[in-house]
Amino acid sequence: MKLRLLERIAIGVYVLLALFPSAAFATPDYARQTGFECKYCHIDSIGGGPLTQEGKTFLQNLKLEGLYRP
């Protein structure tokens, strides 16, 4: 059941990336657009710093799609 939820979230992220490529970089604006709180991708609930597993997956997807900018 949890996997299906993560699959749906991943599909939603891909759709958002396709529609809003400039929002592909993790920012407060991106969090507002997706409805995710900072703590979804970051261990610190206010954002920044180490990533959660979801954040690491998102970062890896950015790199695979050529959208990552250091």
BELUR-V737142 format. One record per pair of residues at least 24 apart in sequence whose ideal C-beta (glycine too) atoms are under 8 Angstrom apart, sorted by the first residue. I is the first residue (numbers start at 1). J is the second residue. If there is no record, write none. Layout:
i->I j->J
i->I j->J
This chain:
i->6 j->54
i->9 j->54
i->10 j->57
i->10 j->61
i->13 j->58
i->13 j->61
i->14 j->61
i->17 j->65
i->17 j->67
i->21 j->67
i->24 j->62
i->24 j->65
i->24 j->67
i->25 j->62
i->25 j->67
i->25 j->69
i->26 j->55
i->26 j->58
i->26 j->59
